[in-house]
Amino acid sequence: MAKRQPIVSQHLERISRKALEKHRSIIEQHIRGRHGIYALYRRDKLYYVGLASNLRSRLNHHLKNAHAGKWDRFSVYLTIDTGHTKELESLVLRIVQPDGNKQSGKFYRSENLMRKFRGAMKAEHKAELDDIMGTGQRKAKATDKRKRPRKKAVAQKAGRQPTLAQYVTEPFPIRSRFKGKLIRAKGRRDGSVRFAGKVYTSPSQAAAVACGRRACNGWTFWSYERAPADWVTLDHLRK
């Protein structure tokens, strides 16, 4: 089991603004030179969320700037530099949409699923219409005829149907890090795997060649990009 890595190391929540004004030195002992995310509240309602490389300076600034008279409590979350702090700020802004923030958060590489969602809905509605009109069965047979030669050719070449065939419909890149080296391959539309110019009917066959062993579990050896920057093992396709 992978060891959990913390993002937030210390926090102080919903402290009165008066504490920052009257006991600044005490609070500054803990936040001086620290970076993290902070939140400003007005009458227990979240007003503003921000990210700061120097929390002490930023909070002091908010005692005087345009937000000065619009908050009465604050929270600070001191973070460890994991590279995800900006993403956390963006996530909070997009969910809560505080009144004091003029801009919504932006994600680094997140894929907006709205287009796929719309496409899936259209496909579902079309399939329902085809079923009602009696055209779905004829289209399905035509599709099977087009796909059958490709899968059959691979199966005849290797003696059996590609292992991934029931889980994939489009080609996709796969990779593995072995002995410090990044190894790349490709999952094909028919479920086979292309590695180093050769085609294999199972990820395990390709993995064994890639790591130079007689046998290797390709389901855990290879990873695919389930979503932007979210690489998981092929075993997730079976779950």
VENKAGI-V609012 format. One line per field, one symbol per residue. psi: psi as a letter, one per 20 degrees, with the letter a starting at -180 (. if undefined). burial: # if it has 16 or more other C-alpha atoms within 10 Angstrom, else .. A space follows every 10 residues. Layout:
psi: ???
burial: ???
This chain:
psi: pqpppqgphq qoplqqhhhh hhlghghhhh ipjqraqqpp qoljpphqpr ppinhghggh hiihahigjj qiqqqqopqp niiighhggh ggghghmqhi phqqqpqgjp pojgghgggh gghghghggh ggijigghhg ggghhhhghg hhggghgiir qphihiiqiq qqqqrqoplj popqapprhj irpppkiqpq iqhhghhggh jkrhqpohhi gqqqnhrpjn prqhhhhi.
burial: ......#... ......#..# .......... #..####### #....##### ##..##..#. ..#......# ########## ....###### #.#...##.# ...##..... .......... .......... .......... .......... ##.##..... #####..#.. ...###.... ..######## #####...## ########.# .....#.### ####...... .###.....
